[in-house]
Amino acid sequence: MRSASWKFSVALLGAFGAVEAPARSADVGAITGQIVLDGEPPKLKKKVTSAAVAACSDVPNEDLVVDDETMGIANVVVFLRKAPDGMPSELKASEEDAVTFDQKDCVFLPHVLVVRTDQAVHCISNDAVAHNVHTHPFKNTGVNFAIAANTLTPVQVPMKQTESLPVKVSCDMHSWMTAWWVVTDHPYVAVTDKEGKFKIENLPVGEHVFTVWQEKAGYLDRNYRVNVAAGETELAPLKAPLAKFKLEQ
């Protein structure tokens, strides 16, 4: 015969609903992949040289960054457009309330920034010259403000709404300075490293449709379908034809 305390516990669950249990390891998985160039990597000219603009160092061209050995493409964004069903509850809020966006040697750092809607972007400058941050969002309110040299007290920029594509950020004082902010309400975003590799963890098991985007190509794949299993799944490299990239050489 079952105890009275057991019956009382069942009654409570019936009255108030079951408490959501943390996602188990069997409920989530990770994916790893690589984005590679299909074609001969172009030789791009530097954006600017210190000889042309004395206040700035030589600025590399980040329109298409390819690793010579692996042919991997850096700064490609792989992301879900919306939070998936079954996202573990502990991932619904960000661990940090802000992310940092810096300026150094007339370059925005990082080139691609991931920010969630419950975070603010802290804009600072470790550069010896003044810049400005000019955002071009689709849904959020755009901002355009100057940042004096060596400003380490951050200017906070909230990004409260998700964006369907990365948001362009530019400097009106230095036309070559460009960066991108990826704004989501979930953590399922990756930016490829110098070898074009990426990893996304804690994905609910099942099929997910990712967007794969690069600044000079736009969509490399608008519907990148991935079946996520428990554990880690290594995906076949995704090849991006050189013809997709609109480059100035």
C-alpha positions in Angstrom: 0.0 0.0 0.0 1.4 3.4 -1.0 2.0 5.9 1.7 -0.1 9.0 2.4 3.0 11.2 1.6 3.2 9.7 -1.9 -0.5 10.5 -2.5 0.0 14.0 -1.3 3.0 14.5 -3.8 0.9 13.2 -6.7 -1.9 15.6 -5.7 0.4 18.6 -5.7 1.7 17.7 -9.2 -1.8 17.4 -10.5 -2.7 20.8 -9.0 0.3 22.8 -10.1 1.8 20.9 -13.0 5.1 19.0 -13.2 8.3 20.9 -12.8 10.3 21.2 -16.0 13.3 18.9 -15.7 16.7 20.0 -17.1 17.5 18.7 -20.5 19.3 15.4 -20.4 22.4 14.7 -22.4 20.4 12.3 -24.6 18.1 15.2 -25.5 20.8 17.4 -27.0 23.7 17.1 -29.4 26.5 19.1 -31.0 27.5 19.6 -34.6 30.9 20.5 -36.1 31.5 21.5 -39.6 33.6 23.5 -42.0 32.9 26.0 -44.8 35.4 25.8 -47.6 36.1 27.7 -50.8 35.5 25.9 -54.1 38.0 27.8 -56.3 41.3 29.6 -56.3 41.5 32.1 -53.4 41.8 35.6 -54.8 44.6 38.0 -53.8 42.8 41.0 -52.3 44.4 44.4 -51.8 44.7 45.9 -48.3 41.8 48.2 -47.4 44.3 51.0 -46.6 48.0 51.3 -45.8 49.7 53.4 -43.2 51.4 55.3 -46.0 48.1 56.4 -47.3 46.5 57.2 -43.9 49.2 58.0 -41.3 46.9 57.6 -38.3 46.1 54.0 -39.2 48.2 50.8 -39.6 47.9 48.6 -42.6 44.4 47.4 -42.7 43.8 43.9 -44.1 41.0 43.1 -46.5 38.4 40.9 -44.7 35.9 40.7 -47.5 36.9 37.0 -48.0 39.4 35.5 -45.6 40.6 32.0 -46.8 43.1 29.7 -45.2 45.7 28.7 -47.8 46.1 25.1 -46.4 42.5 24.1 -45.7 40.7 26.4 -48.0 38.4 27.2 -45.1 36.6 30.5 -45.0 36.7 32.6 -41.9 33.8 34.9 -40.6 31.0 32.8 -42.1 27.9 32.9 -39.9 25.9 29.7 -39.2 22.8 30.3 -37.2 19.2 29.4 -36.5 16.7 32.2 -37.3 14.6 31.5 -34.2 14.9 29.6 -31.0 14.1 25.9 -31.5 11.6 23.8 -29.6 13.2 21.9 -26.8 15.9 24.4 -26.0 17.2 23.6 -22.5 15.7 26.0 -20.1 19.1 27.0 -18.7 20.1 28.4 -22.1 17.2 30.8 -22.4 19.1 33.6 -20.6 22.6 34.7 -21.4 25.3 34.1 -18.9 26.7 37.6 -19.5 24.7 40.8 -19.7 27.0 42.5 -22.3 29.4 41.8 -25.1 32.3 44.1 -26.1 32.8 45.8 -29.5 36.3 47.4 -29.8 38.3 49.5 -32.3 42.0 49.1 -32.8 44.3 50.2 -35.6 41.3 51.4 -37.6 39.6 48.0 -37.5 36.4 46.9 -35.7 37.0 44.0 -33.3 35.5 41.5 -33.6 34.7 41.6 -37.3 31.6 39.5 -36.6 30.0 39.9 -33.2 27.3 37.7 -31.8 24.9 39.4 -29.4 21.6 38.2 -27.8 18.5 40.2 -27.2 19.0 40.2 -23.5 22.5 41.6 -23.8 23.9 45.1 -24.6 26.8 45.8 -26.9 29.5 47.7 -25.0 31.3 49.9 -27.6 34.8 51.0 -26.6 38.0 52.1 -28.4 41.6 51.0 -27.8 42.6 53.1 -30.8 44.7 56.3 -30.8 42.3 58.0 -33.2 38.5 58.8 -33.0 35.9 56.7 -34.8 32.2 56.4 -34.9 29.8 53.5 -34.6 27.0 53.6 -37.2 24.6 50.6 -37.2 22.2 49.7 -40.0 19.6 47.3 -38.5 16.4 46.1 -40.0 14.3 45.9 -36.8 16.2 47.5 -34.0 16.7 51.3 -33.7 19.9 52.4 -35.5 22.5 54.4 -33.7 25.3 56.7 -34.9 27.7 58.1 -32.4 31.3 59.1 -32.2 33.9 57.4 -29.9 36.9 59.4 -28.9 40.4 57.9 -28.9 41.1 55.5 -26.0 37.6 55.5 -24.7 37.3 52.5 -22.3 34.1 53.6 -20.6 31.6 51.7 -22.8 28.7 53.2 -24.8 25.9 50.8 -24.4 23.8 49.8 -27.4 20.8 47.5 -26.7 19.6 45.2 -29.4 16.2 44.1 -28.1 14.8 42.5 -31.3 16.1 39.5 -33.3 17.5 40.3 -36.8 16.9 37.9 -39.7 20.4 38.8 -41.1 23.6 40.2 -39.7 23.5 43.9 -39.0 26.1 46.0 -40.8 28.2 48.4 -38.7 30.3 51.1 -40.3 32.5 54.1 -39.4 31.6 57.3 -41.3 35.1 58.7 -40.5 36.9 55.7 -42.1 34.9 54.3 -45.0 36.7 50.9 -45.1 35.8 50.0 -41.5 32.9 47.5 -41.5 31.7 44.9 -39.1 28.6 42.8 -38.5 26.4 42.0 -35.5 24.4 38.8 -35.4 21.4 39.4 -33.1 19.4 36.3 -31.8 17.4 35.3 -28.8 19.2 32.0 -28.4 22.8 30.7 -28.4 22.7 28.6 -31.6 25.1 30.8 -33.6 28.6 30.1 -34.8 31.2 32.2 -36.6 33.8 30.2 -38.5 37.4 30.4 -37.4 40.5 31.0 -39.6 40.2 27.4 -41.0 36.5 27.8 -41.7 35.5 25.5 -38.8 32.6 25.9 -36.5 30.8 24.1 -33.6 27.4 24.5 -32.1 26.5 22.7 -28.9 23.4 21.8 -26.9 21.1 21.6 -29.8 17.8 19.7 -29.3 17.9 16.3 -31.0 16.2 16.4 -34.4 16.2 18.3 -37.7 17.2 22.0 -37.7 17.4 24.4 -40.6 20.3 26.8 -40.4 21.2 29.9 -42.4 24.8 30.1 -43.7 25.8 33.7 -44.5 28.9 35.6 -45.6 29.2 39.3 -46.1 30.2 39.3 -49.8 28.2 36.3 -50.8 25.0 36.8 -48.8 23.4 33.4 -48.4 25.8 30.5 -48.9 22.9 28.3 -47.9 19.5 29.6 -46.9 18.2 26.2 -45.8 21.1 24.2 -44.4 19.3 21.2 -43.0 21.1 19.2 -40.3 19.9 16.2 -38.3 21.2 16.4 -34.8 21.8 13.3 -32.8 22.8 12.9 -29.2 26.5 13.3 -28.8 28.5 15.0 -31.5 27.9 14.9 -35.3 30.6 15.9 -37.8 29.1 17.3 -40.9 30.6 17.1 -44.4 32.4 20.3 -45.5 30.1 22.8 -47.1 31.6 24.1 -50.4 31.1 27.7 -51.5 31.8 28.4 -55.1 34.1 31.4 -55.7 31.5 32.9 -58.1 29.2 33.5 -55.2 31.4 36.2 -53.8 31.1 39.8 -55.1 34.7 41.0 -54.6 36.7 44.1 -55.7 40.2 43.0 -56.6 
